[in-house]
Amino acid sequence: MRIGIVCPYSWDVPGGVQFHIRDLAEYFIRLGHEVSVLAPADDDTPLPPYVVSAGRAVPVPYNGSVARLNFGFLSAARVRRWLHDGAFDVIHIHEPTSPSLGLLTCWAAQGPIVATFHTSNPRSRAMIAAYSILQAALEKISARIAVSEYARRTLVEHLGGDAVVIPNGVDVDFFAGAEPKPEWQGDTIGFIGRIDEPRKGLPVLMRALPKILAARPGARLLVAGRGDEKEAVASLPAELRPRVEFLGMVSDEDKARFLRSVDLYVAPNTGGESFGIILVEAMSAGAPVLASDLDAFAQVLDRGAAGELFPNEDADALADAAVRLLADPERRTVLRERGSAHVRRFDWSTVGADILSVYETVTAGAAAVAADDRATGLRARFGLARE
């Protein structure tokens, strides 16, 4: 099958949607399918052979953060050329309502289109008002996928219609098989995310940290991600700052080793999350998880059975839970075992197969319509009536 996948966000700025698209493309390539991904990217960005650049993206406020998107006449021309050259059996657009390549592709494409909706937002009058602009493009979509029940709810409330829920995927064995790194072990708390994006919740964790470190004098916080490190620890007493170690951006391999090493992974995100791929990665690596009780996080963690939850933005509750878990290796072992079993439902062997089934359904439907149109044309040409 010839599969065209559209990424709305810049390939050179890592994020959950980009990782999802990358892993999905590579899963299908391993199965023998021909895959091309169209994505915004700077001219000097190294790209995998299956990624086609649609040109440089620009930063745009979107979904509570700043996304790097690509939109305009030049981008539209590149979309049309990519569609023409690809001659795809199915086109898979991610975030078709964002002002980026997905919407441009939806307007230009013909044939079966599958759309995945990642965003979870409160009910937005602006997005509802935009429906009249988006309607013509959205009506061309053959099948809709939402990565969670909360992304599906956003879609229904803002745009109408419905979607099948297929979660984000993870290569579970890649994380489970990583080697722990000794220097990242030993009473360590882990956090991965953009340091200066408030909704990722690092400020909440920083407010909890003095109480955690007072109870656990040997504990350390390890932070992986880009951002202003000095600003991140500015609220901490000076004597505690050395107990926060910033690792910067880490490779996929080091991320897996990081999650295999820490005693506790904390996800203090405050909102705007439709899924929680980092939680799935942490469970895959066997890290006990403590997360804010966002609806999407609660669903990923099996309502607290596969990881513990604390009230959103409650730094004291976070600190109390972290201290208790760090002092209780048996509880952490239970969470590791439950998480490792629960996470298998998010492995690409399951998620990829479900997405492929959607592709096969829409392409079969398109073929049936085309065959019926050809038969109708022949009957009209030869003056034959339909029986």
Contacts in CASP RR format, 6 or more apart in sequence:
PFRMAT RR
TARGET T0000
AUTHOR 0000-0000-0000
METHOD contacts of the structure
MODEL  1
MRIGIVCPYSWDVPGGVQFHIRDLAEYFIRLGHEVSVLAPADDDTPLPPY
VVSAGRAVPVPYNGSVARLNFGFLSAARVRRWLHDGAFDVIHIHEPTSPS
LGLLTCWAAQGPIVATFHTSNPRSRAMIAAYSILQAALEKISARIAVSEY
ARRTLVEHLGGDAVVIPNGVDVDFFAGAEPKPEWQGDTIGFIGRIDEPRK
GLPVLMRALPKILAARPGARLLVAGRGDEKEAVASLPAELRPRVEFLGMV
SDEDKARFLRSVDLYVAPNTGGESFGIILVEAMSAGAPVLASDLDAFAQV
LDRGAAGELFPNEDADALADAAVRLLADPERRTVLRERGSAHVRRFDWST
VGADILSVYETVTAGAAAVAADDRATGLRARFGLARE
1 28 0 8 1.000
1 33 0 8 1.000
1 34 0 8 1.000
1 89 0 8 1.000
1 90 0 8 1.000
1 359 0 8 1.000
1 363 0 8 1.000
2 33 0 8 1.000
2 34 0 8 1.000
2 86 0 8 1.000
2 87 0 8 1.000
2 88 0 8 1.000
2 89 0 8 1.000
2 90 0 8 1.000
3 25 0 8 1.000
3 28 0 8 1.000
3 33 0 8 1.000
3 34 0 8 1.000
3 35 0 8 1.000
3 36 0 8 1.000
3 88 0 8 1.000
3 89 0 8 1.000
3 90 0 8 1.000
3 92 0 8 1.000
3 359 0 8 1.000
4 35 0 8 1.000
4 36 0 8 1.000
4 37 0 8 1.000
4 38 0 8 1.000
4 86 0 8 1.000
4 88 0 8 1.000
4 90 0 8 1.000
4 91 0 8 1.000
4 92 0 8 1.000
5 21 0 8 1.000
5 24 0 8 1.000
5 25 0 8 1.000
5 35 0 8 1.000
5 36 0 8 1.000
5 37 0 8 1.000
5 38 0 8 1.000
5 91 0 8 1.000
5 92 0 8 1.000
5 94 0 8 1.000
6 37 0 8 1.000
6 38 0 8 1.000
6 39 0 8 1.000
6 91 0 8 1.000
6 92 0 8 1.000
6 93 0 8 1.000
6 94 0 8 1.000
6 101 0 8 1.000
6 102 0 8 1.000
6 105 0 8 1.000
7 17 0 8 1.000
7 18 0 8 1.000
7 21 0 8 1.000
7 37 0 8 1.000
7 38 0 8 1.000
7 39 0 8 1.000
7 40 0 8 1.000
7 94 0 8 1.000
7 101 0 8 1.000
8 17 0 8 1.000
8 40 0 8 1.000
8 67 0 8 1.000
8 69 0 8 1.000
8 70 0 8 1.000
8 94 0 8 1.000
8 95 0 8 1.000
8 98 0 8 1.000
8 100 0 8 1.000
8 101 0 8 1.000
8 102 0 8 1.000
9 15 0 8 1.000
9 17 0 8 1.000
9 18 0 8 1.000
9 39 0 8 1.000
9 40 0 8 1.000
9 57 0 8 1.000
9 67 0 8 1.000
9 68 0 8 1.000
9 69 0 8 1.000
9 95 0 8 1.000
9 100 0 8 1.000
10 18 0 8 1.000
10 39 0 8 1.000
10 40 0 8 1.000
10 41 0 8 1.000
10 42 0 8 1.000
10 56 0 8 1.000
10 57 0 8 1.000
10 68 0 8 1.000
10 69 0 8 1.000
10 70 0 8 1.000
11 18 0 8 1.000
11 39 0 8 1.000
11 40 0 8 1.000
11 41 0 8 1.000
11 45 0 8 1.000
11 47 0 8 1.000
11 51 0 8 1.000
11 53 0 8 1.000
12 41 0 8 1.000
12 42 0 8 1.000
12 45 0 8 1.000
13 57 0 8 1.000
13 68 0 8 1.000
14 249 0 8 1.000
16 168 0 8 1.000
16 277 0 8 1.000
17 94 0 8 1.000
17 95 0 8 1.000
17 118 0 8 1.000
18 39 0 8 1.000
19 277 0 8 1.000
20 94 0 8 1.000
20 118 0 8 1.000
20 147 0 8 1.000
20 168 0 8 1.000
20 169 0 8 1.000
20 277 0 8 1.000
21 37 0 8 1.000
21 39 0 8 1.000
21 94 0 8 1.000
22 37 0 8 1.000
22 48 0 8 1.000
23 169 0 8 1.000
23 170 0 8 1.000
23 171 0 8 1.000
23 348 0 8 1.000
24 169 0 8 1.000
24 348 0 8 1.000
24 352 0 8 1.000
24 355 0 8 1.000
25 35 0 8 1.000
25 37 0 8 1.000
25 48 0 8 1.000
25 50 0 8 1.000
26 50 0 8 1.000
27 348 0 8 1.000
27 352 0 8 1.000
28 35 0 8 1.000
28 352 0 8 1.000
28 356 0 8 1.000
29 35 0 8 1.000
29 50 0 8 1.000
31 356 0 8 1.000
35 50 0 8 1.000
36 50 0 8 1.000
36 51 0 8 1.000
36 52 0 8 1.000
36 82 0 8 1.000
36 86 0 8 1.000
36 88 0 8 1.000
37 48 0 8 1.000
37 50 0 8 1.000
37 51 0 8 1.000
37 52 0 8 1.000
38 51 0 8 1.000
38 52 0 8 1.000
38 54 0 8 1.000
38 78 0 8 1.000
38 79 0 8 1.000
38 82 0 8 1.000
38 101 0 8 1.000
38 105 0 8 1.000
39 51 0 8 1.000
39 52 0 8 1.000
39 53 0 8 1.000
39 54 0 8 1.000
39 101 0 8 1.000
40 53 0 8 1.000
40 54 0 8 1.000
40 55 0 8 1.000
40 56 0 8 1.000
40 57 0 8 1.000
40 68 0 8 1.000
40 69 0 8 1.000
40 70 0 8 1.000
40 75 0 8 1.000
40 100 0 8 1.000
40 101 0 8 1.000
41 47 0 8 1.000
41 51 0 8 1.000
41 53 0 8 1.000
41 54 0 8 1.000
41 55 0 8 1.000
41 56 0 8 1.000
41 57 0 8 1.000
42 55 0 8 1.000
42 56 0 8 1.000
42 57 0 8 1.000
43 53 0 8 1.000
43 55 0 8 1.000
43 56 0 8 1.000
45 53 0 8 1.000
47 53 0 8 1.000
52 82 0 8 1.000
54 70 0 8 1.000
54 75 0 8 1.000
54 78 0 8 1.000
54 79 0 8 1.000
54 82 0 8 1.000
54 101 0 8 1.000
55 70 0 8 1.000
55 74 0 8 1.000
55 75 0 8 1.000
55 78 0 8 1.000
56 70 0 8 1.000
57 68 0 8 1.000
57 69 0 8 1.000
57 70 0 8 1.000
57 100 0 8 1.000
58 68 0 8 1.000
58 69 0 8 1.000
58 70 0 8 1.000
59 66 0 8 1.000
59 67 0 8 1.000
59 68 0 8 1.000
60 66 0 8 1.000
60 67 0 8 1.000
60 68 0 8 1.000
60 69 0 8 1.000
60 99 0 8 1.000
61 67 0 8 1.000
62 69 0 8 1.000
62 98 0 8 1.000
62 99 0 8 1.000
63 119 0 8 1.000
63 121 0 8 1.000
63 272 0 8 1.000
64 199 0 8 1.000
64 272 0 8 1.000
65 194 0 8 1.000
65 197 0 8 1.000
65 199 0 8 1.000
67 98 0 8 1.000
67 100 0 8 1.000
69 98 0 8 1.000
69 99 0 8 1.000
69 100 0 8 1.000
70 100 0 8 1.000
70 101 0 8 1.000
71 99 0 8 1.000
71 100 0 8 1.000
71 101 0 8 1.000
71 103 0 8 1.000
71 104 0 8 1.000
72 104 0 8 1.000
75 101 0 8 1.000
75 104 0 8 1.000
76 104 0 8 1.000
76 107 0 8 1.000
76 108 0 8 1.000
79 101 0 8 1.000
79 104 0 8 1.000
79 105 0 8 1.000
79 108 0 8 1.000
80 108 0 8 1.000
83 91 0 8 1.000
83 105 0 8 1.000
83 108 0 8 1.000
83 109 0 8 1.000
89 112 0 8 1.000
89 359 0 8 1.000
89 363 0 8 1.000
90 112 0 8 1.000
90 113 0 8 1.000
90 114 0 8 1.000
90 359 0 8 1.000
90 362 0 8 1.000
90 363 0 8 1.000
91 105 0 8 1.000
91 109 0 8 1.000
91 111 0 8 1.000
91 112 0 8 1.000
91 113 0 8 1.000
91 114 0 8 1.000
92 113 0 8 1.000
92 114 0 8 1.000
92 115 0 8 1.000
92 116 0 8 1.000
92 355 0 8 1.000
92 359 0 8 1.000
93 102 0 8 1.000
93 105 0 8 1.000
93 106 0 8 1.000
93 113 0 8 1.000
93 114 0 8 1.000
93 115 0 8 1.000
93 116 0 8 1.000
93 141 0 8 1.000
94 102 0 8 1.000
94 115 0 8 1.000
94 116 0 8 1.000
94 118 0 8 1.000
95 102 0 8 1.000
95 116 0 8 1.000
95 117 0 8 1.000
95 118 0 8 1.000
95 119 0 8 1.000
96 102 0 8 1.000
96 103 0 8 1.000
96 105 0 8 1.000
96 106 0 8 1.000
96 115 0 8 1.000
96 117 0 8 1.000
96 137 0 8 1.000
96 138 0 8 1.000
96 141 0 8 1.000
97 103 0 8 1.000
97 117 0 8 1.000
97 119 0 8 1.000
97 127 0 8 1.000
97 130 0 8 1.000
97 134 0 8 1.000
97 138 0 8 1.000
97 159 0 8 1.000
98 119 0 8 1.000
103 134 0 8 1.000
103 137 0 8 1.000
106 113 0 8 1.000
106 115 0 8 1.000
106 137 0 8 1.000
106 138 0 8 1.000
106 140 0 8 1.000
106 141 0 8 1.000
107 136 0 8 1.000
107 137 0 8 1.000
109 140 0 8 1.000
111 142 0 8 1.000
111 366 0 8 1.000
112 142 0 8 1.000
112 143 0 8 1.000
112 359 0 8 1.000
112 362 0 8 1.000
112 363 0 8 1.000
112 365 0 8 1.000
112 366 0 8 1.000
113 140 0 8 1.000
113 141 0 8 1.000
113 142 0 8 1.000
113 362 0 8 1.000
114 141 0 8 1.000
114 142 0 8 1.000
114 143 0 8 1.000
114 144 0 8 1.000
114 145 0 8 1.000
114 355 0 8 1.000
114 358 0 8 1.000
114 359 0 8 1.000
114 362 0 8 1.000
115 138 0 8 1.000
115 141 0 8 1.000
115 143 0 8 1.000
115 144 0 8 1.000
115 145 0 8 1.000
116 144 0 8 1.000
116 145 0 8 1.000
116 146 0 8 1.000
116 147 0 8 1.000
116 166 0 8 1.000
117 144 0 8 1.000
117 145 0 8 1.000
117 146 0 8 1.000
117 147 0 8 1.000
117 151 0 8 1.000
117 152 0 8 1.000
117 154 0 8 1.000
117 155 0 8 1.000
117 163 0 8 1.000
118 147 0 8 1.000
118 151 0 8 1.000
118 274 0 8 1.000
118 275 0 8 1.000
119 151 0 8 1.000
119 154 0 8 1.000
119 274 0 8 1.000
120 148 0 8 1.000
120 150 0 8 1.000
120 151 0 8 1.000
120 153 0 8 1.000
120 154 0 8 1.000
120 272 0 8 1.000
120 273 0 8 1.000
120 274 0 8 1.000
120 275 0 8 1.000
120 296 0 8 1.000
121 127 0 8 1.000
121 154 0 8 1.000
121 158 0 8 1.000
121 272 0 8 1.000
123 157 0 8 1.000
123 158 0 8 1.000
124 158 0 8 1.000
127 158 0 8 1.000
127 159 0 8 1.000
128 157 0 8 1.000
128 158 0 8 1.000
128 159 0 8 1.000
131 158 0 8 1.000
131 159 0 8 1.000
134 159 0 8 1.000
138 159 0 8 1.000
142 362 0 8 1.000
142 366 0 8 1.000
143 164 0 8 1.000
143 358 0 8 1.000
143 361 0 8 1.000
143 362 0 8 1.000
144 155 0 8 1.000
144 161 0 8 1.000
144 162 0 8 1.000
144 163 0 8 1.000
144 164 0 8 1.000
145 163 0 8 1.000
145 164 0 8 1.000
145 165 0 8 1.000
145 166 0 8 1.000
145 355 0 8 1.000
145 358 0 8 1.000
146 152 0 8 1.000
146 154 0 8 1.000
146 155 0 8 1.000
146 163 0 8 1.000
146 164 0 8 1.000
146 165 0 8 1.000
146 166 0 8 1.000
146 274 0 8 1.000
147 165 0 8 1.000
147 166 0 8 1.000
147 167 0 8 1.000
147 168 0 8 1.000
147 274 0 8 1.000
147 275 0 8 1.000
148 165 0 8 1.000
148 167 0 8 1.000
148 274 0 8 1.000
148 275 0 8 1.000
148 296 0 8 1.000
148 299 0 8 1.000
148 300 0 8 1.000
149 165 0 8 1.000
149 299 0 8 1.000
150 274 0 8 1.000
150 295 0 8 1.000
150 296 0 8 1.000
150 299 0 8 1.000
151 163 0 8 1.000
151 165 0 8 1.000
151 274 0 8 1.000
151 275 0 8 1.000
152 162 0 8 1.000
152 163 0 8 1.000
152 165 0 8 1.000
154 274 0 8 1.000
155 161 0 8 1.000
155 162 0 8 1.000
155 163 0 8 1.000
156 162 0 8 1.000
156 163 0 8 1.000
164 358 0 8 1.000
166 351 0 8 1.000
166 354 0 8 1.000
166 355 0 8 1.000
166 358 0 8 1.000
167 275 0 8 1.000
167 280 0 8 1.000
167 300 0 8 1.000
167 345 0 8 1.000
167 346 0 8 1.000
167 351 0 8 1.000
168 275 0 8 1.000
168 276 0 8 1.000
168 277 0 8 1.000
168 280 0 8 1.000
168 346 0 8 1.000
168 351 0 8 1.000
169 277 0 8 1.000
169 280 0 8 1.000
169 346 0 8 1.000
169 347 0 8 1.000
169 348 0 8 1.000
169 351 0 8 1.000
169 352 0 8 1.000
170 277 0 8 1.000
170 280 0 8 1.000
170 281 0 8 1.000
170 284 0 8 1.000
170 343 0 8 1.000
170 346 0 8 1.000
170 347 0 8 1.000
170 348 0 8 1.000
171 284 0 8 1.000
171 347 0 8 1.000
171 348 0 8 1.000
172 284 0 8 1.000
172 343 0 8 1.000
172 344 0 8 1.000
172 346 0 8 1.000
172 347 0 8 1.000
173 347 0 8 1.000
174 252 0 8 1.000
174 256 0 8 1.000
174 284 0 8 1.000
175 256 0 8 1.000
175 259 0 8 1.000
175 260 0 8 1.000
175 281 0 8 1.000
175 284 0 8 1.000
175 285 0 8 1.000
175 286 0 8 1.000
176 284 0 8 1.000
176 285 0 8 1.000
176 286 0 8 1.000
176 340 0 8 1.000
177 256 0 8 1.000
177 260 0 8 1.000
178 253 0 8 1.000
178 256 0 8 1.000
178 257 0 8 1.000
178 259 0 8 1.000
178 260 0 8 1.000
178 285 0 8 1.000
179 257 0 8 1.000
179 260 0 8 1.000
180 257 0 8 1.000
180 260 0 8 1.000
180 261 0 8 1.000
181 254 0 8 1.000
181 257 0 8 1.000
181 258 0 8 1.000
181 260 0 8 1.000
181 261 0 8 1.000
182 261 0 8 1.000
184 222 0 8 1.000
184 257 0 8 1.000
184 258 0 8 1.000
184 261 0 8 1.000
184 262 0 8 1.000
185 261 0 8 1.000
185 262 0 8 1.000
185 263 0 8 1.000
186 220 0 8 1.000
186 263 0 8 1.000
187 216 0 8 1.000
187 218 0 8 1.000
187 219 0 8 1.000
187 220 0 8 1.000
187 263 0 8 1.000
187 326 0 8 1.000
188 219 0 8 1.000
188 220 0 8 1.000
188 221 0 8 1.000
188 222 0 8 1.000
188 261 0 8 1.000
188 262 0 8 1.000
188 263 0 8 1.000
188 264 0 8 1.000
189 212 0 8 1.000
189 219 0 8 1.000
189 220 0 8 1.000
189 221 0 8 1.000
189 222 0 8 1.000
189 262 0 8 1.000
189 263 0 8 1.000
189 264 0 8 1.000
189 265 0 8 1.000
189 266 0 8 1.000
189 322 0 8 1.000
189 326 0 8 1.000
190 221 0 8 1.000
190 222 0 8 1.000
190 223 0 8 1.000
190 224 0 8 1.000
190 258 0 8 1.000
190 262 0 8 1.000
190 264 0 8 1.000
190 265 0 8 1.000
190 266 0 8 1.000
190 287 0 8 1.000
191 202 0 8 1.000
191 205 0 8 1.000
191 221 0 8 1.000
191 222 0 8 1.000
191 223 0 8 1.000
191 224 0 8 1.000
191 265 0 8 1.000
191 266 0 8 1.000
191 267 0 8 1.000
191 268 0 8 1.000
192 223 0 8 1.000
192 224 0 8 1.000
192 225 0 8 1.000
192 250 0 8 1.000
192 255 0 8 1.000
192 258 0 8 1.000
192 259 0 8 1.000
192 278 0 8 1.000
193 200 0 8 1.000
193 202 0 8 1.000
193 223 0 8 1.000
193 224 0 8 1.000
193 225 0 8 1.000
193 278 0 8 1.000
194 200 0 8 1.000
194 225 0 8 1.000
194 226 0 8 1.000
194 227 0 8 1.000
195 202 0 8 1.000
195 223 0 8 1.000
195 225 0 8 1.000
195 226 0 8 1.000
195 227 0 8 1.000
195 228 0 8 1.000
195 229 0 8 1.000
195 231 0 8 1.000
195 232 0 8 1.000
195 246 0 8 1.000
196 227 0 8 1.000
196 228 0 8 1.000
196 231 0 8 1.000
196 232 0 8 1.000
198 270 0 8 1.000
199 269 0 8 1.000
199 270 0 8 1.000
199 271 0 8 1.000
199 272 0 8 1.000
199 273 0 8 1.000
200 268 0 8 1.000
200 269 0 8 1.000
200 270 0 8 1.000
201 268 0 8 1.000
201 269 0 8 1.000
201 270 0 8 1.000
201 292 0 8 1.000
202 223 0 8 1.000
202 232 0 8 1.000
202 268 0 8 1.000
203 235 0 8 1.000
204 268 0 8 1.000
204 270 0 8 1.000
204 292 0 8 1.000
204 313 0 8 1.000
204 315 0 8 1.000
204 318 0 8 1.000
205 221 0 8 1.000
205 266 0 8 1.000
205 268 0 8 1.000
205 315 0 8 1.000
205 318 0 8 1.000
206 232 0 8 1.000
206 233 0 8 1.000
206 235 0 8 1.000
206 236 0 8 1.000
207 235 0 8 1.000
207 315 0 8 1.000
208 268 0 8 1.000
208 315 0 8 1.000
208 316 0 8 1.000
208 318 0 8 1.000
208 319 0 8 1.000
208 322 0 8 1.000
209 221 0 8 1.000
209 236 0 8 1.000
209 240 0 8 1.000
209 244 0 8 1.000
209 319 0 8 1.000
210 236 0 8 1.000
210 237 0 8 1.000
210 240 0 8 1.000
211 315 0 8 1.000
211 316 0 8 1.000
211 319 0 8 1.000
211 320 0 8 1.000
211 323 0 8 1.000
212 219 0 8 1.000
212 319 0 8 1.000
212 322 0 8 1.000
212 323 0 8 1.000
212 326 0 8 1.000
213 219 0 8 1.000
213 240 0 8 1.000
213 243 0 8 1.000
215 323 0 8 1.000
215 327 0 8 1.000
216 323 0 8 1.000
216 326 0 8 1.000
216 327 0 8 1.000
218 243 0 8 1.000
219 243 0 8 1.000
219 326 0 8 1.000
220 243 0 8 1.000
220 244 0 8 1.000
220 245 0 8 1.000
221 243 0 8 1.000
221 244 0 8 1.000
221 245 0 8 1.000
222 245 0 8 1.000
222 247 0 8 1.000
222 258 0 8 1.000
222 262 0 8 1.000
223 229 0 8 1.000
223 232 0 8 1.000
223 244 0 8 1.000
223 245 0 8 1.000
223 246 0 8 1.000
223 247 0 8 1.000
223 248 0 8 1.000
224 247 0 8 1.000
224 248 0 8 1.000
224 249 0 8 1.000
224 250 0 8 1.000
224 254 0 8 1.000
224 255 0 8 1.000
224 258 0 8 1.000
225 246 0 8 1.000
225 247 0 8 1.000
225 248 0 8 1.000
225 249 0 8 1.000
225 250 0 8 1.000
226 248 0 8 1.000
226 249 0 8 1.000
229 246 0 8 1.000
232 244 0 8 1.000
232 246 0 8 1.000
233 241 0 8 1.000
233 244 0 8 1.000
236 244 0 8 1.000
247 254 0 8 1.000
247 258 0 8 1.000
250 258 0 8 1.000
255 281 0 8 1.000
256 281 0 8 1.000
256 285 0 8 1.000
259 265 0 8 1.000
259 281 0 8 1.000
259 282 0 8 1.000
259 284 0 8 1.000
259 285 0 8 1.000
259 286 0 8 1.000
259 287 0 8 1.000
260 285 0 8 1.000
260 286 0 8 1.000
260 287 0 8 1.000
262 287 0 8 1.000
263 288 0 8 1.000
263 326 0 8 1.000
263 332 0 8 1.000
264 287 0 8 1.000
264 288 0 8 1.000
264 289 0 8 1.000
264 290 0 8 1.000
264 322 0 8 1.000
264 325 0 8 1.000
264 326 0 8 1.000
264 332 0 8 1.000
265 278 0 8 1.000
265 282 0 8 1.000
265 287 0 8 1.000
265 288 0 8 1.000
265 289 0 8 1.000
265 290 0 8 1.000
266 290 0 8 1.000
266 291 0 8 1.000
266 318 0 8 1.000
266 322 0 8 1.000
267 276 0 8 1.000
267 278 0 8 1.000
267 279 0 8 1.000
267 282 0 8 1.000
267 289 0 8 1.000
267 290 0 8 1.000
267 291 0 8 1.000
267 292 0 8 1.000
267 297 0 8 1.000
268 291 0 8 1.000
268 292 0 8 1.000
268 318 0 8 1.000
269 276 0 8 1.000
269 291 0 8 1.000
269 292 0 8 1.000
269 294 0 8 1.000
269 297 0 8 1.000
270 292 0 8 1.000
270 312 0 8 1.000
270 313 0 8 1.000
271 292 0 8 1.000
271 294 0 8 1.000
271 312 0 8 1.000
272 294 0 8 1.000
273 294 0 8 1.000
273 296 0 8 1.000
273 297 0 8 1.000
274 296 0 8 1.000
275 296 0 8 1.000
275 300 0 8 1.000
276 296 0 8 1.000
276 297 0 8 1.000
276 300 0 8 1.000
279 289 0 8 1.000
279 291 0 8 1.000
279 297 0 8 1.000
279 300 0 8 1.000
279 301 0 8 1.000
280 300 0 8 1.000
280 343 0 8 1.000
280 346 0 8 1.000
282 289 0 8 1.000
283 289 0 8 1.000
283 306 0 8 1.000
283 307 0 8 1.000
283 339 0 8 1.000
283 340 0 8 1.000
283 342 0 8 1.000
283 343 0 8 1.000
284 340 0 8 1.000
284 343 0 8 1.000
284 346 0 8 1.000
286 336 0 8 1.000
286 339 0 8 1.000
286 340 0 8 1.000
287 336 0 8 1.000
288 307 0 8 1.000
288 308 0 8 1.000
288 325 0 8 1.000
288 331 0 8 1.000
288 332 0 8 1.000
288 335 0 8 1.000
288 336 0 8 1.000
289 301 0 8 1.000
289 306 0 8 1.000
289 307 0 8 1.000
289 308 0 8 1.000
289 335 0 8 1.000
289 339 0 8 1.000
290 307 0 8 1.000
290 308 0 8 1.000
290 309 0 8 1.000
290 310 0 8 1.000
290 318 0 8 1.000
290 321 0 8 1.000
290 322 0 8 1.000
290 325 0 8 1.000
291 297 0 8 1.000
291 301 0 8 1.000
291 307 0 8 1.000
291 308 0 8 1.000
291 309 0 8 1.000
291 310 0 8 1.000
292 309 0 8 1.000
292 310 0 8 1.000
292 311 0 8 1.000
292 312 0 8 1.000
292 313 0 8 1.000
292 318 0 8 1.000
293 309 0 8 1.000
293 310 0 8 1.000
293 311 0 8 1.000
293 312 0 8 1.000
294 312 0 8 1.000
297 309 0 8 1.000
298 304 0 8 1.000
298 309 0 8 1.000
300 306 0 8 1.000
301 307 0 8 1.000
301 308 0 8 1.000
301 309 0 8 1.000
301 342 0 8 1.000
302 338 0 8 1.000
302 342 0 8 1.000
305 338 0 8 1.000
305 342 0 8 1.000
306 335 0 8 1.000
306 338 0 8 1.000
306 339 0 8 1.000
306 341 0 8 1.000
306 342 0 8 1.000
306 343 0 8 1.000
307 335 0 8 1.000
307 338 0 8 1.000
307 339 0 8 1.000
308 321 0 8 1.000
308 325 0 8 1.000
308 335 0 8 1.000
310 317 0 8 1.000
310 318 0 8 1.000
310 321 0 8 1.000
311 317 0 8 1.000
324 331 0 8 1.000
325 331 0 8 1.000
325 332 0 8 1.000
325 335 0 8 1.000
344 350 0 8 1.000
376 386 0 8 1.000
378 384 0 8 1.000
379 385 0 8 1.000
379 386 0 8 1.000
END
